[in-house]
């Protein structure tokens, strides 16, 4: 097994930015959830 030589540590000064981007990502998932379920339903029906 190999190990990464570096560890990623987020910049603490950017936490507000990261939080806002993650909230946008979660909002997009919520908005697309209905669409994805309808697309899945179409796959099983056809």
C-alpha positions in Angstrom: 0.0 0.0 0.0 1.2 3.5 -0.7 0.9 6.6 1.4 0.4 10.2 0.4 3.4 12.3 1.2 1.3 15.4 1.9 -1.8 16.0 4.0 -4.5 18.4 2.8 -5.4 20.9 5.4 -8.0 23.5 4.4 -7.0 27.2 4.9 -8.8 28.4 8.0 -9.2 31.8 6.5 -11.3 30.3 3.6 -13.8 28.4 5.8 -16.6 30.9 5.1 -16.0 30.5 1.4 -15.9 26.7 1.6 -19.1 26.7 3.7 -20.9 28.9 1.1 -19.8 26.7 -1.8 -20.9 23.5 0.1 -24.3 25.1 0.9 -24.7 25.8 -2.9 -23.8 22.2 -3.6 -26.4 21.0 -1.2 -29.1 23.3 -2.6 -28.4 22.0 -6.1 -28.7 18.4 -4.9 -32.1 19.3 -3.3 -33.3 21.0 -6.5 -32.2 18.0 -8.7 -33.6 15.3 -6.4 -37.1 15.3 -8.0 -35.6 15.3 -11.5 -33.4 12.4 -10.7 -36.2 10.3 -9.2 -38.4 10.9 -12.3 -35.5 9.9 -14.6 -35.0 6.7 -12.6 -38.8 6.0 -12.8 -38.6 6.4 -16.6 -35.7 3.8 -16.7 -37.7 1.2 -14.9 -40.9 1.8 -16.9 -39.3 1.6 -20.4 
